[in-house]
Amino acid sequence: MKLYITGGGTGGHVTPGLAIARYFQSKRPDTEVRFAGTATGIESRLVPREGFPLDTFEAVGLRRSLSLSAIGYNLRALSTANASRAKARKLLRTYQPDVVIGCGGYASFPVVSAAQKLGIPTVLLEVNALPGVTTKMLARKADKVLICFEEARALVGGGEKVVLTGSPVRGEIVFADRRKAREKLGLADDEKLVVSFWGSMGAKYMNEHMAGMLALETQKGTRFRHVHATGAAAWQWLPQMAREQGAQLENSTIELTEYIYDMADYMAAADLVICRAGAATIGELCALGRASIMVPSPYVAENHQEKNARALENAGACEVLLENETTPEKLLEMTERLLSDDEKRAEMGRAAAKLAQLDAGEKIYQQILEAVHR
């Protein structure tokens, strides 16, 4: 079986593809996998790190404005997409995959579109409740459209080819062992660990608040260990901003990193996770049964991250803090309150675990096979 998996720009479009690749290889060890994405997105680091070959294309998203500048931008974007699609056709003819799997993001458009033109089976995975523009554009000609939220069904056209599977979770997340993870990270039995991240690209406004929170932690002498992934955009300036506000980062319990590559270990070891509310992140939190504070991004289509987060909040699995209500003081207050209440966090973890879709990988595997066998 030859898989060609495409998607990128953010971790939320890359990690599901990696989960699918690993699941196929666990079921069929002879499975061959190639990925496609951009040379600048997080896929350019994550995919090679996992040992898979990555073909890169130039790709940019479309703007929804009708202004003259937006129209000019979109014309250039379409020209870029056409050139990338031509390159994709050549690669597909050479590689001859059995199926092309699009995991979202504008980076997936050239390859999926080219595959559909060539008659290669295509399967789309939409992890969000509100499908992206790329998924909507490609869904009509796709052989299967796999969704993680029922609300997405009508928005991608409905019909028998739209199947609710849930979001795939990487095996290292599903089988992560908390005790072993804490030993690996050198955590004492009574030491609390907070893991925070706003996404692979970073989030300027929230990282500014995080800089303030880190400063407050060192000024108050908090006792928990805190690992924060800044994302690519904030890595250059966040440490200095935190220092300017009084954070003592050296010889402290605070660890800053651009990206957490061993996320399974860190999340398994964590007592509390502070994050956005993307579908892939939610799937991993539920699989691990972790308590969380979610600050949904307000910059996504139809505010779908808040809807994701509220669903978990209503189930008792997380606490939600809206971005426009966030301050460094509020972040630290919520963190300290939850860390001081072991039973509350345990209840949140149990509630999250009840929402886990641990069979999503098998469902996706079967749907892809069905698309191929057709």
C-alpha positions as a printed Julia matrix, in Angstrom:
374×3 Matrix{Float64}:
   0.0    0.0     0.0
   1.33   3.42   -0.97
   0.0    6.47    0.87
   0.6   10.07   -0.12
  -0.38  12.33    2.78
  -0.6   16.09    2.46
  -1.47  18.98    4.74
   0.39  21.53    6.75
   0.95  25.04    7.94
   0.15  24.14   11.55
   0.61  21.11   13.77
  -3.15  20.53   13.71
  -2.9   19.62   10.02
   0.31  17.6    10.34
   0.0   15.42   13.44
  -3.22  13.7    12.23
  -1.41  12.73    9.04
   1.48  11.31   11.04
  -1.0    9.38   13.19
  -2.58   7.88   10.06
   0.82   6.93    8.66
   1.9    5.18   11.85
  -1.43   3.37   12.21
  -1.21   2.01    8.66
   2.33   0.82    9.26
   1.22  -0.94   12.45
  -1.48  -2.78   10.5
   0.5   -3.24    7.29
   4.26  -3.1     7.87
   4.92  -2.94    4.13
   3.05   0.38    3.79
   5.03   3.08    1.99
   4.32   6.69    2.95
   5.3   10.04    1.45
   4.21  13.46    2.66
   3.71  16.74    0.84
   3.62  20.24    2.31
   5.49  23.52    2.32
   9.14  24.16    3.06
   8.24  26.8     5.64
   5.42  25.15    7.62
   5.87  23.01   10.73
   5.65  19.93    8.48
   9.16  20.72    7.21
  10.44  19.81   10.68
   7.94  17.27   12.01
   7.76  14.97    8.98
  11.52  14.42    8.46
  11.9   13.99   12.22
   9.47  11.06   12.0
  11.52   9.52    9.21
   9.15  10.14    6.29
  10.13  11.76    2.97
   8.56  15.18    2.34
   7.91  16.76   -1.04
   7.55  20.53   -0.81
   5.38  22.92   -2.77
   4.87  26.63   -2.72
   1.41  27.36   -1.37
  -0.44  30.38    0.03
  -3.97  30.82    1.34
  -6.7   32.9    -0.23
  -8.06  36.12    1.24
 -11.82  36.51    1.6
 -11.88  40.26    1.01
 -13.05  41.86   -2.26
 -10.61  44.76   -2.01
  -8.29  45.46   -4.96
  -5.25  44.38   -2.95
  -6.96  41.13   -1.92
  -8.03  40.39   -5.5
  -4.47  40.93   -6.7
  -3.14  38.72   -3.92
  -5.62  35.95   -4.77
  -4.68  36.05   -8.46
  -1.04  35.52   -7.52
  -2.05  32.76   -5.1
  -3.98  30.96   -7.86
  -0.96  31.24  -10.17
   1.19  29.68   -7.44
  -1.39  26.93   -6.89
  -1.42  26.07  -10.62
   2.38  25.77  -10.71
   2.35  23.59   -7.57
  -0.41  21.42   -9.01
   1.68  20.82  -12.15
   4.6   19.74   -9.94
   2.25  17.51   -7.94
   1.02  15.76  -11.1
   4.6   14.85  -12.03
   5.33  13.49   -8.56
   2.1   11.5    -8.45
   2.83   9.92  -11.83
   6.27   8.95  -10.55
   5.24   7.68   -7.12
   1.87   6.16   -8.2
   0.19   6.11   -4.76
  -2.86   3.98   -4.07
  -4.52   6.92   -2.33
  -3.92  10.59   -1.51
  -5.0   11.75    1.95
  -5.57  15.46    2.54
  -5.43  16.57    6.17
  -6.34  20.21    5.64
  -4.68  23.55    5.23
  -4.04  25.26    1.91
  -0.81  23.24    1.57
  -2.92  20.17    0.77
  -4.75  21.72   -2.19
  -2.19  21.17   -5.02
  -1.69  17.46   -4.35
  -5.31  16.49   -3.7
  -6.52  18.52   -6.66
  -3.9   16.93   -8.94
  -4.8   13.44   -7.7
  -8.46  14.02   -8.46
  -7.55  15.08  -12.0
  -5.48  11.9   -12.41
  -8.21   9.62  -11.07
  -6.28   8.62   -7.94
  -8.58   7.94   -4.94
  -8.63  10.85   -2.5
  -9.67  10.92    1.15
 -10.07  14.15    3.13
  -9.81  14.4     6.91
 -11.47  17.44    8.47
 -10.6   17.7    12.16
 -12.62  20.85   12.92
 -16.33  21.32   13.45
 -16.31  24.04   10.8
 -14.47  22.84    7.67
 -11.76  24.96    6.1
 -11.95  26.49    2.63
  -9.62  23.85    1.17
 -11.78  20.97    2.41
 -14.94  22.54    1.04
 -13.32  23.09   -2.37
 -12.07  19.5    -2.63
 -14.93  17.6    -0.95
 -17.2   17.29   -3.99
 -14.7   15.15   -5.94
 -13.24  13.27   -2.96
 -13.96   9.57   -2.54
 -14.3    9.91    1.24
 -14.62  12.87    3.59
 -13.86  11.91    7.18
 -15.09  14.27    9.88
 -14.51  14.59   13.61
 -17.64  16.57   14.5
 -21.18  15.85   13.3
 -21.69  19.58   12.68
 -19.3   19.36    9.73
 -21.37  16.85    7.77
 -23.73  19.24    5.98
 -20.97  21.8     5.47
 -18.93  19.4     3.32
 -21.9   18.35    1.22
 -23.36  15.43    3.14
 -24.02  12.06    1.54
 -22.76   8.54    2.21
 -19.12   9.38    1.53
 -19.04  11.7     4.57
 -18.2    9.55    7.6
 -17.83  10.49   11.26
 -14.59   8.9    12.49
 -13.15  11.23   15.1
  -9.63  12.62   15.12
  -6.72  10.16   14.9
  -4.4   10.16   17.9
  -0.77   9.17   17.64
   0.07   5.79   19.16
   2.71   7.32   21.41
  -0.06   9.43   22.95
  -2.5    6.54   23.37
   0.1    4.3    25.02
   2.02   6.97   26.95
   2.86   5.93   30.5
   2.66   8.72   33.07
   5.12   7.17   35.53
   7.75   6.48   32.87
   7.27   9.93   31.34
   7.79  11.65   34.7
  10.91   9.58   35.35
  12.27  10.5    31.91
  11.72  14.21   32.62
  13.29  13.96   36.07
  10.17  14.91   38.02
   9.88  14.13   41.71
   6.76  12.33   42.91
   5.35  15.47   44.53
   6.47  17.91   41.8
   3.73  19.49   39.71
   4.27  20.02   35.98
   2.45  22.59   33.84
   2.81  22.33   30.06
   1.64  25.26   27.93
   1.6   26.02   24.22
  -0.44  28.16   21.83
   0.29  26.28   18.62
   3.24  25.6    16.34
   3.17  29.1    14.84
   2.79  30.86   18.17
   0.2   33.5    19.1
   1.59  36.98   19.71
  -1.1   38.28   22.06
  -1.2   35.12   24.2
   2.58  34.83   24.29
   2.75  38.4    25.59
   0.46  37.32   28.43
   2.59  34.22   28.96
   5.7   36.4    29.32
   3.89  38.26   32.1
   2.8   35.01   33.74
   6.37  33.7    33.76
   7.55  36.92   35.4
   4.88  36.59   38.1
   5.89  32.98   38.72
   9.48  33.88   39.53
   8.5   36.93   41.56
   6.11  34.85   43.68
   8.48  31.91   43.9
   5.95  29.38   42.64
   6.9   25.77   43.24
   5.64  24.05   40.09
   7.71  23.27   37.03
   6.53  25.04   33.88
   7.45  24.12   30.3
   6.19  26.55   27.65
   6.5   26.14   23.88
   6.59  29.59   22.32
   5.99  28.57   18.7
   8.15  29.78   15.83
   6.99  33.41   15.8
   7.59  34.17   19.49
  10.79  32.22   20.04
  12.95  35.23   19.14
  11.35  37.72   21.52
   9.38  36.05   24.32
  12.35  35.14   26.58
  13.62  38.71   26.5
  10.15  40.13   27.14
   9.76  37.84   30.15
  13.15  38.94   31.51
  12.26  42.61   31.05
   9.18  42.03   33.22
  11.22  40.42   35.95
  11.38  36.73   35.06
  14.49  34.89   36.23
  14.68  32.15   33.63
  18.13  30.82   34.46
  18.32  28.24   37.27
  14.54  28.31   37.65
  11.68  25.84   37.28
  10.73  27.49   33.96
  11.78  25.94   30.66
  11.19  27.7    27.34
  11.38  25.92   24.0
  10.29  26.76   20.47
   8.43  23.48   20.0
   7.87  20.39   22.15
   8.83  17.47   19.94
   8.34  14.82   22.66
   4.8   15.98   23.31
   3.58  12.53   24.34
   6.02  12.45   27.27
   5.33  16.02   28.36
   1.55  15.73   28.19
   1.57  12.33   29.9
   3.73  13.73   32.7
   1.75  16.98   33.04
  -0.58  17.78   35.91
  -2.16  20.61   33.92
  -2.06  21.68   30.26
  -2.68  25.26   29.1
  -3.47  25.49   25.4
  -5.71  26.5    22.49
  -8.72  24.36   21.56
  -7.83  22.81   18.22
  -9.38  19.43   17.48
  -6.08  17.55   17.35
  -5.01  18.92   20.75
  -8.39  18.07   22.25
  -8.14  14.5    20.93
  -4.77  14.04   22.62
  -5.89  15.58   25.92
  -8.89  13.26   26.01
  -6.82  10.21   25.1
  -4.48  10.99   28.01
  -7.24  12.11   30.39
  -5.56  15.43   31.2
  -7.04  18.45   32.95
  -6.62  21.66   30.98
  -7.15  25.39   30.78
  -8.21  26.26   27.23
  -7.95  29.7    25.67
  -9.69  29.2    22.3
  -8.35  31.17   19.37
 -10.83  33.85   18.27
  -9.11  34.1    14.87
 -10.6   30.95   13.33
 -13.63  30.45   11.11
 -16.93  31.05   12.91
 -15.2   30.82   16.3
 -15.09  27.02   16.11
 -12.39  26.69   18.77
 -14.63  28.17   21.44
 -17.33  25.69   20.45
 -14.77  22.88   20.82
 -13.69  24.16   24.23
 -17.22  24.72   25.52
 -18.1   21.11   24.69
 -15.28  19.96   26.97
 -16.15  22.53   29.62
 -19.78  21.35   29.69
 -18.52  17.82   30.25
 -16.35  19.02   33.15
 -13.08  18.26   31.32
 -11.54  21.74   31.17
 -11.85  25.35   32.23
 -12.23  27.97   29.5
 -10.68  31.43   29.52
 -11.49  33.71   26.6
  -8.59  35.57   25.04
 -10.14  39.01   25.59
 -10.5   38.21   29.28
  -6.95  36.91   29.69
  -4.3   38.58   31.82
  -1.05  37.17   33.24
  -2.61  37.41   36.71
  -5.7   35.46   35.63
  -3.65  32.73   33.98
  -1.53  32.28   37.09
  -4.52  32.39   39.45
  -6.35  29.64   37.53
  -3.17  27.56   37.3
  -2.38  27.77   41.02
  -6.0   27.07   41.98
  -6.17  23.9    39.9
  -2.72  22.69   40.94
  -3.75  23.0    44.58
  -6.85  20.83   44.05
  -5.78  17.3    43.15
  -9.31  15.91   43.25
 -10.65  18.61   40.93
  -7.95  17.86   38.37
  -8.61  14.13   38.69
 -12.31  14.72   38.0
 -11.47  16.82   34.94
  -9.13  14.1    33.7
 -11.78  11.42   34.09
 -14.3   13.6    32.24
 -11.82  14.13   29.41
 -11.09  10.42   29.15
 -14.81   9.69   28.7
 -14.75  11.85   25.55
 -11.76  10.04   24.03
 -12.25   8.46   20.59
  -9.58   5.78   20.78
 -10.99   3.82   17.83
 -10.66   6.75   15.41
  -7.49   5.31   13.9
  -9.18   2.02   13.02
 -12.23   3.78   11.57
 -10.04   5.98    9.38
  -7.97   2.96    8.32
 -11.07   1.07    7.19
 -12.5    4.06    5.32
  -9.24   4.6     3.44
  -9.13   0.94    2.46
 -12.7    1.16    1.21
 -11.82   4.2    -0.92
  -8.87   2.3    -2.43
 -10.8   -0.9    -3.11
 -13.53   0.99   -4.91
